[in-house]
Amino acid sequence: MKLFRILTTFLVTIATLFSLALPAEAFCGFYVAKADTDLYNQASQVAIARDGDRTILTMANDYQGDVQDFALVVPVPVILTEDRVRVGDPKIMQRLDAFSAPRLVEYFDENPCNPRPEYLQRGGTRGAPAPQAALEESEDSTLGVTVEASFSVGEYDILILSATESSGLETWLINNGYKIPPGAKELLQPYIRQDMKFFVAKVNLAEYKQAGYEFLRPLMMAYESPKFMLPIRLGMTNAKQDQDLIVYLLSPQGQTELTNYRTVQVPSNVEIPEFVKNEFGDFYKSMFQTVYEREGKKVAFLEYAWNMQTCDPCAAEPLSPEELEQAGVFWLQPGQRPNVFISRLHVRYTRDKFPEDLRFQTTANKQNFQGRYVIRHPYKGEMNCPAAEPYQQALQQRQEQEVQTLANLTRWDIQTIRDKANLSQVQTTPWWRNIWN
C-alpha cells in the first residue's frame, strides 16, 4: 500500500459554493410584500442550539429585494417577549458554514522509487476517516387575531400574533398591508390547530438607514418548548422550484437527526479525478442532485457531524467560546472546553415530498462524519527503478476507478470525464536499462 503526503488540505468552504450550488429559495416562514413586488425567499441557513426544552434559533436569509418590501412570518411555539429576540451577527453563520462545509482534500503520491520508511507511513496522514404599519394592540374579535406582543429589535419591527382561524389571520395580514402568497391560508391552519403563534417581522427603515447596514442581519429567538421542530411549509408558498435549507444543529450531546424523515449521509471519502479541483462547485451540485433523486427526493442529508472542540481535517478553525455564544450556545461553562456537537443537515424539499415540518431529536451518537472528497495526484517526476512500472499500472487502475466513481456520482458523461482526466500511460522501462541505467 502506497502512502500519500498531504500538501494541501482544504480548498473549499461552501459559503461561496452554496451561493453557486444552491439556486433554491427557502425559509422556515414566508416573505410577504407590502406592494406588488414579487418576493422570493432565497437559500437560507438556520442554526438551532438546543439543550432539553431550551432553544435558541437563528434565522439567516439571502434576501435580495428592497428592504422596504421585506416582511416575514414564521410560526413559533410560544409567545415571544422582547427580551427573547435579538439580532445576530451574520459572520457567525458564515463561520458555522465554513467549519462544517463539505470539503475537497488532495494528496500527492510519493516517488515509488524513493518510498519513505514504513514507520513514517503510519500515523494517519490521510486524516481521519470520514470520518407594518401601526397595528391593533388587542384582539380583533371579528378575525380572531390577537397581537400578543409588539416591539422593535435592531432594524426590525416585530409582532407576535395568535389566531383562531387561518382565514382571519390571512385577512388581518392583508388589511395591514402585507401581501400574502397564494395558498398561504391552507398552510397557516395546521399551525393554528397546534396553538402556535406567528412571529411577524419587517424592517424599520429609519433604523436600517441610520445604522448603515448593507444586508439584513439574522434574527434570533429564545424559547422553551418540548417541540423540537422547524416549520418549513410556509416557506414553500414563495418557492417556484426545489428549495434548499442548511440547518446547523448544536447540542451538548451528540448527533441530531430528523424523526419524520430519513437522515442520510452524503457520499463521502471518494476519490475523484484531478481536474475536479477546478470544478468542485459543479461537482458537488451534480453529485447532490444525483443522490437527491436516487433517494426519492424525500430525505435530509447529513453533511457534517463533529464535536466542535476539534476537527480533522479542518475546513476552518473551530468556533471560539465567544463565537459559539453568538451562535446561541447557552450551556457553556467558564473555564471548561466547549461541549458542542454540530450536525449539519442539508434539506432540499418540495411541497409534495416534504408535506410535514422538520422534526428533530438529539441522540447520544457522537460518531464523526464529514462530506469529504479526495484528489490524489500521481507522482510526475522521473522514475528509474523496478517499482516504477507496477506503480504506473496501479495508477492506471486507480484513475479508471476515479473516472467511474465520478460518472456514477454525477451522471456526467464518462467519455468526457476520461478526456478531461488526462489518464496516465504506463511507461515501460527498456530491458537494457536494468543493467545500463
Stockholm file with secondary structure:
# STOCKHOLM 1.0

chainA/1-437         MKLFRILTTFLVTIATLFSLALPAEAFCGFYVAKADTDLYNQASQVAIARDGDRTILTMANDYQGDVQDFALVVPVPVILTEDRVRVGDPKIMQRLDAFSAPRLVEYFDENPCNPRPEYLQRGGTRGAPAPQAALEESEDSTLGVTVEASFSVGEYDILILSATESSGLETWLINNGYKIPPGAKELLQPYIRQDMKFFVAKVNLAEYKQAGYEFLRPLMMAYESPKFMLPIRLGMTNAKQDQDLIVYLLSPQGQTELTNYRTVQVPSNVEIPEFVKNEFGDFYKSMFQTVYEREGKKVAFLEYAWNMQTCDPCAAEPLSPEELEQAGVFWLQPGQRPNVFISRLHVRYTRDKFPEDLRFQTTANKQNFQGRYVIRHPYKGEMNCPAAEPYQQALQQRQEQEVQTLANLTRWDIQTIRDKANLSQVQTTPWWRNIWN
#=GR chainA/1-437 SS CCCEEEEECCCCCHHHHHHHHCCCCCCSSEECBSSSCCCCCCCEEEEEEEETTEEEEEEECCCCSCGGGCEEEEEESSCCCGGGEEECCHHHHHHHHHHHSCEEEEEEECCTTSCCCHHHHCSCTTCSCCCCCCCCSSCBTTTTEEEEEEEEETTEEEEEEEESCHHHHHHHHHHTTCBCCTTHHHHHHHHHHTTCEEEEEEECHHHHHHHTCSSCCCEEEEEECSCCEECCTGGGGGCSSCEEEEEEEEESSSCEEESSSEEEECCCSEECCGGGGGGHHHHHHHHHHHHHHHTTTCEEEEEEEEETTCCSSCSSCCCCHHHHHHTTCCCCCTTSCCCCEEEEEEEEECTTTCCSCEEEEECSCCCCEECEEEEEECCCSCCCSTTHHHHHHHHHHHHHHHHHHHHHHHCCCHHHHHHHHTCCCCCCCCTTHHHHC
#=GC SS_cons         CCCEEEEECCCCCHHHHHHHHCCCCCCSSEECBSSSCCCCCCCEEEEEEEETTEEEEEEECCCCSCGGGCEEEEEESSCCCGGGEEECCHHHHHHHHHHHSCEEEEEEECCTTSCCCHHHHCSCTTCSCCCCCCCCSSCBTTTTEEEEEEEEETTEEEEEEEESCHHHHHHHHHHTTCBCCTTHHHHHHHHHHTTCEEEEEEECHHHHHHHTCSSCCCEEEEEECSCCEECCTGGGGGCSSCEEEEEEEEESSSCEEESSSEEEECCCSEECCGGGGGGHHHHHHHHHHHHHHHTTTCEEEEEEEEETTCCSSCSSCCCCHHHHHHTTCCCCCTTSCCCCEEEEEEEEECTTTCCSCEEEEECSCCCCEECEEEEEECCCSCCCSTTHHHHHHHHHHHHHHHHHHHHHHHCCCHHHHHHHHTCCCCCCCCTTHHHHC
//
